[in-house]
Amino acid sequence: MKLEDDDYPPEKLAALRTVRKLVEFWNISPQELRGPLPPAPPPPPAGALPIRYRHPVSGETWDGQGEHPAWLRDALLKQGYTVEELKRAVTQVSSDGQG
Protein backbone atom coordinates (compact mmCIF):
# COMPACT_ATOMS: atom_id res chain seq x y z
CA MET A 1 0.00 0.00 0.00
CA LYS A 2 1.54 3.28 -1.11
CA LEU A 3 0.72 6.35 0.92
CA GLU A 4 0.61 9.76 -0.68
CA ASP A 5 2.64 12.39 1.11
CA ASP A 6 -0.39 14.73 1.29
CA ASP A 7 -2.52 12.11 3.09
CA TYR A 8 -0.60 12.28 6.38
CA PRO A 9 1.44 14.84 8.31
CA PRO A 10 5.23 14.36 8.00
CA GLU A 11 5.56 13.11 11.59
CA LYS A 12 3.05 10.33 10.95
CA LEU A 13 4.78 9.36 7.70
CA ALA A 14 8.09 9.12 9.54
CA ALA A 15 6.50 6.96 12.23
CA LEU A 16 4.92 4.67 9.60
CA ARG A 17 8.27 4.25 7.81
CA THR A 18 9.95 3.39 11.13
CA VAL A 19 7.26 0.86 12.02
CA ARG A 20 7.45 -0.76 8.56
CA LYS A 21 11.25 -1.05 8.82
CA LEU A 22 10.97 -2.66 12.26
CA VAL A 23 8.25 -5.07 11.12
CA GLU A 24 10.36 -6.08 8.12
CA PHE A 25 13.58 -6.37 10.15
CA TRP A 26 12.03 -8.56 12.87
CA ASN A 27 9.74 -10.50 10.48
CA ILE A 28 6.69 -9.63 12.54
CA SER A 29 3.45 -11.14 11.26
CA PRO A 30 0.07 -9.37 11.35
CA GLN A 31 -1.11 -11.96 13.88
CA GLU A 32 1.70 -10.99 16.24
CA LEU A 33 0.65 -7.34 16.01
CA ARG A 34 -2.85 -8.21 17.20
CA GLY A 35 -1.52 -9.40 20.54
CA PRO A 36 -2.68 -12.40 22.51
CA LEU A 37 -6.23 -13.59 22.07
CA PRO A 38 -8.58 -12.76 24.92
CA PRO A 39 -9.09 -15.63 27.35
CA ALA A 40 -11.92 -18.00 26.59
CA PRO A 41 -15.09 -17.25 28.52
CA PRO A 42 -15.61 -19.46 31.55
CA PRO A 43 -17.91 -22.42 31.04
CA PRO A 44 -21.50 -21.78 32.04
CA PRO A 45 -22.43 -22.97 35.51
CA ALA A 46 -23.71 -26.51 35.48
CA GLY A 47 -26.66 -25.60 37.66
CA ALA A 48 -27.40 -26.66 41.17
CA LEU A 49 -25.72 -29.85 42.28
CA PRO A 50 -27.87 -32.58 43.74
CA ILE A 51 -28.22 -32.67 47.51
CA ARG A 52 -26.01 -35.33 49.08
CA TYR A 53 -26.63 -34.78 52.80
CA ARG A 54 -29.73 -33.67 54.70
CA HIS A 55 -30.31 -33.25 58.43
CA PRO A 56 -33.27 -35.50 59.30
CA VAL A 57 -34.76 -33.00 61.79
CA SER A 58 -33.82 -29.50 60.64
CA GLY A 59 -33.90 -30.28 56.92
CA GLU A 60 -30.63 -28.41 56.27
CA THR A 61 -28.80 -29.67 53.19
CA TRP A 62 -25.33 -29.78 51.66
CA ASP A 63 -24.30 -30.75 48.12
CA GLY A 64 -20.88 -32.06 49.19
CA GLN A 65 -18.95 -29.18 47.59
CA GLY A 66 -16.75 -26.77 49.51
CA GLU A 67 -16.21 -26.58 53.25
CA HIS A 68 -18.34 -28.74 55.54
CA PRO A 69 -21.21 -26.66 56.93
CA ALA A 70 -21.48 -26.18 60.69
CA TRP A 71 -24.78 -28.10 60.90
CA LEU A 72 -23.06 -31.16 59.37
CA ARG A 73 -20.18 -31.03 61.84
CA ASP A 74 -22.63 -30.64 64.72
CA ALA A 75 -24.80 -33.51 63.47
CA LEU A 76 -21.81 -35.83 63.18
CA LEU A 77 -19.80 -34.79 66.23
CA LYS A 78 -22.35 -33.57 68.78
CA GLN A 79 -25.69 -35.08 67.83
CA GLY A 80 -24.41 -38.59 67.08
CA TYR A 81 -25.64 -38.95 63.49
CA THR A 82 -23.63 -41.04 61.04
CA VAL A 83 -22.78 -40.07 57.46
CA GLU A 84 -25.06 -42.88 56.23
CA GLU A 85 -28.01 -41.49 58.24
CA LEU A 86 -27.52 -38.07 56.69
CA LYS A 87 -27.29 -39.59 53.20
CA ARG A 88 -30.35 -41.78 53.87
CA ALA A 89 -32.34 -38.69 54.89
CA VAL A 90 -31.87 -37.35 51.32
CA THR A 91 -33.35 -40.46 49.72
CA GLN A 92 -36.19 -40.64 52.26
CA VAL A 93 -37.26 -37.04 51.54
CA SER A 94 -37.08 -37.47 47.77
CA SER A 95 -39.01 -40.77 47.87
CA ASP A 96 -41.70 -39.08 50.03
CA GLY A 97 -42.13 -36.47 47.30
CA GLN A 98 -40.94 -33.57 49.50
CA GLY A 99 -37.93 -31.68 48.14
C-alpha positions as a printed Julia matrix, in Angstrom:
99×3 Matrix{Float64}:
   0.0     0.0    0.0
   1.54    3.28  -1.11
   0.72    6.35   0.92
   0.61    9.76  -0.68
   2.64   12.39   1.11
  -0.39   14.73   1.29
  -2.52   12.11   3.09
  -0.6    12.28   6.38
   1.44   14.84   8.31
   5.23   14.36   8.0
   5.56   13.11  11.59
   3.05   10.33  10.95
   4.78    9.36   7.7
   8.09    9.12   9.54
   6.5     6.96  12.23
   4.92    4.67   9.6
   8.27    4.25   7.81
   9.95    3.39  11.13
   7.26    0.86  12.02
   7.45   -0.76   8.56
  11.25   -1.05   8.82
  10.97   -2.66  12.26
   8.25   -5.07  11.12
  10.36   -6.08   8.12
  13.58   -6.37  10.15
  12.03   -8.56  12.87
   9.74  -10.5   10.48
   6.69   -9.63  12.54
   3.45  -11.14  11.26
   0.07   -9.37  11.35
  -1.11  -11.96  13.88
   1.7   -10.99  16.24
   0.65   -7.34  16.01
  -2.85   -8.21  17.2
  -1.52   -9.4   20.54
  -2.68  -12.4   22.51
  -6.23  -13.59  22.07
  -8.58  -12.76  24.92
  -9.09  -15.63  27.35
 -11.92  -18.0   26.59
 -15.09  -17.25  28.52
 -15.61  -19.46  31.55
 -17.91  -22.42  31.04
 -21.5   -21.78  32.04
 -22.43  -22.97  35.51
 -23.71  -26.51  35.48
 -26.66  -25.6   37.66
 -27.4   -26.66  41.17
 -25.72  -29.85  42.28
 -27.87  -32.58  43.74
 -28.22  -32.67  47.51
 -26.01  -35.33  49.08
 -26.63  -34.78  52.8
 -29.73  -33.67  54.7
 -30.31  -33.25  58.43
 -33.27  -35.5   59.3
 -34.76  -33.0   61.79
 -33.82  -29.5   60.64
 -33.9   -30.28  56.92
 -30.63  -28.41  56.27
 -28.8   -29.67  53.19
 -25.33  -29.78  51.66
 -24.3   -30.75  48.12
 -20.88  -32.06  49.19
 -18.95  -29.18  47.59
 -16.75  -26.77  49.51
 -16.21  -26.58  53.25
 -18.34  -28.74  55.54
 -21.21  -26.66  56.93
 -21.48  -26.18  60.69
 -24.78  -28.1   60.9
 -23.06  -31.16  59.37
 -20.18  -31.03  61.84
 -22.63  -30.64  64.72
 -24.8   -33.51  63.47
 -21.81  -35.83  63.18
 -19.8   -34.79  66.23
 -22.35  -33.57  68.78
 -25.69  -35.08  67.83
 -24.41  -38.59  67.08
 -25.64  -38.95  63.49
 -23.63  -41.04  61.04
 -22.78  -40.07  57.46
 -25.06  -42.88  56.23
 -28.01  -41.49  58.24
 -27.52  -38.07  56.69
 -27.29  -39.59  53.2
 -30.35  -41.78  53.87
 -32.34  -38.69  54.89
 -31.87  -37.35  51.32
 -33.35  -40.46  49.72
 -36.19  -40.64  52.26
 -37.26  -37.04  51.54
 -37.08  -37.47  47.77
 -39.01  -40.77  47.87
 -41.7   -39.08  50.03
 -42.13  -36.47  47.3
 -40.94  -33.57  49.5
 -37.93  -31.68  48.14
